[in-house]
Amino acid sequence: MMKPIIVMTQTKRYDDQRAEIVHLPFVTTEPLPFDQSVLRRHYDWLVFTSQNAVTHFLPYLKQLNFNGLAVIGEKTKAFCESQGLQV
């Protein structure tokens, strides 16, 4: 008996012995343009809500003056720490 074929559009890999899973992520994230003058201000806190937010904001981080970095979620925290950021 052949395994059913399932197409999954999520980006995270998932395997199941009962089916052949084909991963076709259709969603990507891209940074939007923003007023970069906000980088010249001082901030008490930066709060990242996802790994994607961290990835897109990393190029600007050294230009920013801030006191603390907070995150939402353990995966976001682990990702920040893997990038050398102290959460």
C-alpha positions in Angstrom: 0.0 0.0 0.0 1.3 3.4 -1.0 1.6 6.2 1.6 -0.6 9.2 1.0 1.2 12.3 -0.2 0.6 15.5 1.8 1.8 18.9 0.8 2.5 21.2 3.7 3.0 24.9 3.3 4.6 25.7 6.6 8.3 26.4 6.8 9.1 24.1 9.7 9.9 20.5 8.8 7.5 17.8 9.9 7.9 14.1 9.3 5.4 11.3 9.8 6.0 7.7 8.9 2.4 7.3 7.8 2.7 9.7 4.9 5.1 11.2 2.4 5.2 14.9 3.3 6.2 17.4 0.7 7.3 20.8 2.1 6.4 23.8 -0.1 6.6 26.9 2.1 4.7 29.7 0.3 5.2 32.4 2.9 8.4 34.5 3.2 9.0 37.5 5.3 10.6 40.7 3.9 11.5 43.9 5.7 9.4 46.9 4.9 11.0 50.3 4.4 10.9 52.5 7.5 12.0 56.0 8.6 15.5 55.3 9.7 15.6 58.5 11.7 14.1 56.3 14.5 17.5 54.7 14.8 19.0 57.9 16.2 16.8 57.9 19.3 17.5 56.3 22.7 15.2 53.5 23.8 14.8 51.9 27.2 13.7 48.5 25.7 13.7 46.7 22.4 11.2 43.8 22.3 11.5 41.2 19.6 8.4 39.0 19.0 9.9 36.5 16.6 13.1 35.1 15.0 12.1 36.8 11.8 12.0 40.2 13.5 15.5 39.6 14.9 16.8 38.6 11.5 15.4 41.6 9.8 16.5 44.1 12.5 20.0 42.8 13.1 21.6 45.0 10.4 20.3 48.1 12.3 21.0 47.0 15.8 24.5 48.5 16.1 23.1 51.9 15.1 20.7 51.9 18.0 21.2 53.1 21.6 19.1 51.0 24.0 19.2 49.8 27.6 17.6 46.4 27.4 16.5 43.6 25.1 13.4 41.6 25.7 11.8 38.8 23.7 8.6 36.9 23.5 9.1 33.1 23.5 11.9 30.7 24.2 12.8 30.1 20.5 13.2 33.8 20.0 15.4 34.0 23.1 17.6 31.1 21.9 17.9 32.7 18.5 19.0 36.0 19.9 21.5 34.3 22.1 22.9 32.4 19.1 23.4 35.8 17.5 25.4 37.0 20.5 22.6 39.2 21.9 22.1 39.3 25.6 18.4 39.0 26.5 
